[in-house]
Amino acid sequence: MSAAAATRDAREQVLLDAARSGDEDAYRRLIEPRRAELHAHCYRMLGSVHDAEDALQDALLRAWRALPRFERRSSTRSWLYTITTNTCLDLIARRPKRVLPIDYGPSSDPHDGPGVPLVESVWVEPYPDERLGLQAGFAAPEARYEQREGVELAFIAALQHLPARQRAVLILRAVLGFSAKETAGTLDMTVASVNSALQRARKTVDERLPPASQQATLRTLGDERLRVIVERYMDAWERGDVQAVVALLAADATLTMPPMATWFHGEGVVVFLEEWAFSGRAYGAEGHRRVRVLPARANGQPAVATYSWDAAQDCYLPTVLQVLTFAGAEISEITGFVDPSVFPGFGLPASLPG
């Protein structure tokens, strides 16, 4: 063990002893360095930022109550992940599976427009990069690369198709690096059953993922080239230039808009942009589309925050957070979260002046 690790471990032991004696401030200082990674773990398990916050709050309360019984037979990190994982499993048993529109039903007729939003909460939600401290360029150091891969939108959506325990096994083993023995202890399983569950989970997830992760694709593009593409996309979207947007898309690109179940593919994306998104019909005033956009980052991917003019409030208000997925230098998917309530979590302004 290095000197720094020994010092960190000794400091943690002091805090742990104080917390077990009822010192709430010591407990807060003990768990604070783990809070971001535990929140991300809950998000991977649940596919929802809001559910992740509920689960983490519950898990930390459970951990506080269980402290007197913690005898350090495992590391503090492993102990916290055990409680957090099982809290998530309890929540999964009570809530519906979350998906993206492409997994909910077939593509829609773009002439019919965006459709009606579903009331129930069944959609995967976007995750702010800032929650993991991922603020550097996409061609980032390896540790940050791995953290980003673990929250990519396609990966999170694929995880939600797994049975709950398979999901937990895959995350603990493949994302967090726990051993089969540690994972078995966390989930009250045998090592053999953990290895079997991991194999089945990998097969299911791999079938739903593209050949290359977004991190591999974005690294190949490089930060500067990616910046240029995203800026061109933002400019075209703000101007309502359908052909300029289409020029940046893959021929088989998809566009989804949770909480609407409708989604469009290939030529359907073009029709939807021409007849609805850029025509003004979606804003209740034909020919009066006024839009502004800001850059953002979500799920380790480029994102674009869209604001639409609101005459009554004399400003631009949040409408859609678009998460962009790339295949090579082309945008292969636009996942537009039509939910202004997600904007504050990304540090985005509540409005833009006219």
N, C-alpha and C positions, 0 to 999 in steps of 0.2 A: 504494500500500500504506500502511495506517495505521501510526502509530508502534508501536502495540501488536503488530500483525501482524509488523512488521519485527523487533521485539525477540524475539518468539516464534520467528521463522524463524532468527534468529542463534543463539538458544539451542539450537534443534534441530540446527543445523549443527555446533555445538561438541560436542554429545552424539554426533552421527553420526560425526564424525571420531574421537572417543575410542572409540566402539564398534567402528569399523573397525580400530582398533589393538589390539582384543582386550579392551577394558574392559567386562566383563559388567555392572557396575553402571550404566554409562552406557547400555548397551543396554536394561536394565530401565527406566531413567528415560525413554528415548526412546519405548518402546512403551507404557508404562503409560497415558498419556492416551488411547490408541487402543484399549485392551483391551476396554472395555465395548462400543464400537460394532462392533469386529471379532467379538466373541462373538455379538452380535445378528445380524450378517451370517451367521455360520455357522449360527445357529438358523434363519434364514429359508431358507437353502439346504437344511438337513437336517431341519427339523421336530422336532428332538430336542435338549434341553438337554445330555444326556450325550454325544451325538455331536458337538455343537458344542464341548464342552470338549475332546474328543479331537482334533477338527480344529484348533482354535485352538492347542493345545499343539504339534501337529505343524507347523503353519504358522509359528509363532514360532521353532521350532527350525530350520526351513528358511531362514527369513529371517536368522537369526544366522549360519548357514553361508554364506549368499549375500552377506553384507555386503561382503566385499572386492571383489566384482564390481559393486556398486551405484555407478553414476557420476552419480546425480542427474539423469538425463535426464528423469525424471518426479518428481513430489513424493514425499516419504516416504510420505504417506497412500496415494497411488495405487499405489506399489510394494508396500506391505503388503497392500492389497486384491487385487492381482494374485496374490501368493503364496497368500493365504488362500482366494481363490475357486478357484484351481486345486487346492488341497489338498482343498477340499470336493468338487470334481468327481471327484477320485480316490476319495474315500470313497463317494460316491453310486454309483459303478460297482461297488462291492463289497457294498453293503447294500441291503435291500429298500426299496421306496417306503413312506413313512409316510402313513397316512390317518386319518380318524375313522370310527367304526362306521357312520355314515350313508352313507359311500362304499364300505363293505365288502360290504354285502348289504342285502336288504329288511328292513323293520321286522318285529319279532317279536311273537308272541302274548304279551301281558302276563300271562296266567294261568300261563305256564310259568316265570315268574321271570327272574332276571338271566342265567342260563346260566353256562357255564364259561369262565373267562378263557383267551385264546389265549396259548400259551407264547412264540411268536416275537414279536420286537419290531417291530410294524408300525404302531404308533399314534403320531400326533402327540402331543407332550408339552406341558404348560403352561409358560409363560415368566414368571418373576417380574418385575414392573415395576421392582423395585429394581435389577435388573441394568443398566437404562438410566437410573437416577436419577429415575424417574417417580413421585414421591411426593406431588406436589401434587394438587389436585382435578382432576376430569376436564375441567372447563372451564378448561383450562390454556393458557399462551401457545402461539402457533402452532407454534413449533419442537417443543415437546413433543407437541402434537397430531399432527404429522406422524410423530414417532417412534412414537407409540402406534398409528397407523394401520398402520405397517409391521410390527407384531407381533400384530395382531388375529387371533383364532383362525380365523375364516373365511378371511382372506387367507393365513395360513400353510398351511391345509389346501388351498386352491386352488393355491398354488404347487407343492405336491407332485405335482400332476397334470401338470405341465409336463415336457417333456424337459429334461435337466440344463442344457444350454447356453441354452435359452430361459429357464429359471428364472434363471440367472445374468445374462442380458441384462436381463431385466425388473427385477431387484433393483438392478443397477448403474445402470441408466438412470432408472427411475421412482422408486425409493426413495432411492438415494444421490446421484443427480444428476450422475453421470459423463456426459461427452459421448459421442457415438457413436464418435468417434475414440479416446478413452481406453478405452472398452469394447472396441473392436476390438483395441487393443493388449493389453489384459488377457487376452482369450480367443483371441488369434491368429486373428482373423477379419477380413474386410473390413468397411468401414463400411456398404456396401450389405447385406451379410448380417446385420449387427447390426440395421439398421433393419427388415429383413424379419422377423427373429426376434422383435423387439419387437412388431411388429404382430400376429403370430400369438399371441404370449404374452398380450398384452392381451385379445385376443378370447376365448381360453380362460378366463382368470381372470375376466373380466367376466361370463361366462355362469354362473359359480359363486358370484358374490358377490351379496348382497342389494342393493337399490336404494340404500340409504344405509349408509355405514360406521358402525361402532359409535361412533366419535368424534363424528360428526355427530349421531347419535341422542342420545348422552349429553349433548352440549352443549345440545341443544334441551330436554332434561329439566331440566338445571341440577343442580348438586351437592346442593342441599338436598332437592329432590324425589326425586332418586335415592337419597339417604341414607335417606329415609323408606321408600321401596319396599323397599330391601334389608333394612332393619331389620325390617319387617313379614314379609318372607320368612324371615329368620333365626328370628324368634320362632315363626312357624307351623311351620317345619321342626323346631325343637327340641321343640315341644309335640306334634308328630305330627298336626297339624290339616290333614287332606287338603283340606277345603273352603276353608280360608284360603289354602293354597298355590295351589289351582286358581284362586281369585279373582284371583291376580296373574299368571296365565299367559295367553298368547294361546290362542285356541281350537284352533289347529293347532300348538301347541308340541311340541317334541321333547325327549326325554331319552335321552342316551347315556351309557355307562359303560365306557370303555376301562379295562382290557384285555378286557372282555367284548365280543363282537361284536354282542350284542343291543342293539336300540334301540327306543324306543316313540314313538308319534305320536298327537296329539289325545287322544281318549278312552282310548287305550291307556296314556297317562301316568297318568291318573286310576286306572285299574284296577291298574296296577303299584304306585302309592303305597298304595292301600287294601289290596291283597292281599299285598304283599311289603314294601316299604320301611318303611311305618309300622305294620305288623301285628306286628312282632317276629319273624316267620319268618326274615328275613334275618340275625337276630342269634342264632338257635339257641334262642330261648326265647320262645314265644308269649306276648304280653301283657307282656313285660318289656323293652320298648324303652327304653333310657336314652341320650339323646344330648345333646351340647353342641356349640355352633357358635361360630366366631370369624370376623370379617371378614378378607378378604385381597384382593389385587389380582393379576390374572394377564392377560397379553396385552393390557394396556391396558383391561381390563374388570373389573367387580366380581366378586369370588369369595367363596365361603363354605367355610371349613374345617370338616369334620364330624368329631367325636370320639364314639366309642361306649364304653359302660361295659364294663370288663373286670374281672370279679369276682376272678379269680385274682391280678391285679396291683393290685386295689383303687384303680383310677384310670380315667380316660377316655383311650383311645388313638386315634391318628389312623386314619381310615378312608377318607374321600373328600374330594378338593378339587373343589368345584363351581365352574365358570366360567359366569357368567350372561351370556346374550346378549339384548339388548333390541330390540323392534320398537315404537317409540313408547314408551308408558309400561308396556307389557306385556313379560313375560319370554317370549321366543320359543324359547329353547333353554337347556337345562341340560346342560352337558357335565361329567359327574362322573368325575374321574380316580380310579379305585379303586386307589390306589397310595400308601401311607403314605410311601414313600421320597422323594416329591417335597416333603413338608412342610418339611424343614430348609432347602431352597433358598428358601423364602418367609419365613424367619425365624419359623416357627410352632413352638410348644413341642412337645416330644416326648411330653408327656402333660399332662392336666389333673387336678387333685385332685378327689376325691369330695366 
